[in-house]
Amino acid sequence: MYSSYITGVIGDEGIMNEMNNVIAKHDYMVAKKRWALHQCWQKDVFENINDQVEKKLKTLTKDQIKDRIRKLLVNNILRSDVMRLKIYV
């Protein structure tokens, strides 16, 4: 009796095998949904923003880009010093 019980639990057609199949199917569906969500995000969000950035960058010269980066870095350094030293202007 015990061996038939164990076979029913952990055998090829037992409850453990059924649960493993259910879990595997669930994991597959979650991965498939995550992949589909990523594809939608990439198409609807990333590519749209990336196109906008590329269009804006095409209108700027290398010197203009360098100046903007430099200004951003200086502003961030100053802002971090203000926050660190608690200096408010």
VEXDREN-2710 file (C-alpha; in Angstrom, 1 decimal):
% VEXDREN-2710
k/r/px/py/pz
1/MET/0.0/0.0/0.0
2/TYR/2.8/2.4/0.9
3/SER/4.6/1.8/-2.4
4/SER/1.4/2.5/-4.4
5/TYR/0.9/5.7/-2.4
6/ILE/4.5/6.9/-3.1
7/THR/4.2/6.0/-6.7
8/GLY/1.0/8.1/-6.8
9/VAL/2.8/11.0/-5.3
10/ILE/6.2/11.0/-7.0
11/GLY/5.7/8.7/-10.0
12/ASP/5.5/9.8/-13.6
13/GLU/1.8/10.4/-13.3
14/GLY/1.8/11.5/-9.6
15/ILE/0.8/14.7/-8.1
16/MET/4.4/16.0/-7.9
17/ASN/4.8/15.5/-11.7
18/GLU/1.5/17.3/-12.3
19/MET/2.6/20.2/-10.0
20/ASN/6.0/20.4/-11.8
21/ASN/4.1/20.6/-15.1
22/VAL/1.8/23.4/-13.8
23/ILE/4.8/25.3/-12.4
24/ALA/6.8/24.9/-15.6
25/LYS/3.8/26.1/-17.7
26/HIS/3.3/29.1/-15.4
27/ASP/7.0/30.0/-15.6
28/TYR/6.8/29.8/-19.4
29/MET/3.8/32.0/-19.5
30/VAL/5.3/34.6/-17.2
31/ALA/8.5/34.7/-19.3
32/LYS/6.5/35.0/-22.5
33/LYS/4.4/37.8/-21.0
34/ARG/7.6/39.6/-19.8
35/TRP/9.2/39.3/-23.3
36/ALA/6.0/40.6/-25.0
37/LEU/5.9/43.5/-22.6
38/HIS/9.5/44.3/-23.2
39/GLN/9.0/44.2/-27.0
40/CYS/6.0/46.6/-26.7
41/TRP/8.0/49.0/-24.4
42/GLN/10.9/49.0/-26.8
43/LYS/8.7/49.8/-29.8
44/ASP/6.4/52.3/-28.1
45/VAL/8.7/54.0/-25.6
46/PHE/12.4/53.5/-26.3
47/GLU/12.4/53.9/-30.0
48/ASN/10.2/57.0/-29.8
49/ILE/12.5/58.6/-27.3
50/ASN/15.6/57.5/-29.1
51/ASP/14.3/59.0/-32.4
52/GLN/13.6/62.3/-30.6
53/VAL/17.2/62.4/-29.1
54/GLU/18.7/61.5/-32.5
55/LYS/16.8/64.3/-34.2
56/LYS/17.8/66.8/-31.6
57/LEU/21.5/65.8/-31.7
58/LYS/21.6/66.1/-35.5
59/THR/20.7/69.8/-35.2
60/LEU/23.7/70.4/-32.9
61/THR/27.4/70.7/-33.7
62/LYS/30.0/68.8/-31.7
63/ASP/31.0/72.0/-29.9
64/GLN/27.5/72.7/-28.9
65/ILE/27.1/69.2/-27.5
66/LYS/30.4/69.5/-25.6
67/ASP/29.3/72.9/-24.1
68/ARG/25.9/71.4/-23.0
69/ILE/27.6/68.4/-21.4
70/ARG/30.1/70.7/-19.7
71/LYS/27.3/72.9/-18.3
72/LEU/25.4/69.9/-17.1
73/LEU/28.4/68.5/-15.3
74/VAL/29.2/71.9/-13.7
75/ASN/25.6/72.3/-12.6
76/ASN/25.5/68.8/-11.1
77/ILE/28.8/69.4/-9.3
78/LEU/27.5/72.7/-7.9
79/ARG/24.2/71.2/-6.9
80/SER/25.9/68.3/-5.1
81/ASP/28.1/70.8/-3.3
82/VAL/25.1/72.8/-2.3
83/MET/23.3/69.7/-1.0
84/ARG/26.5/68.4/0.7
85/LEU/27.3/71.7/2.4
86/LYS/23.6/72.6/2.9
87/ILE/24.2/76.0/1.2
88/TYR/21.0/77.4/-0.2
89/VAL/21.1/80.4/-2.5
END
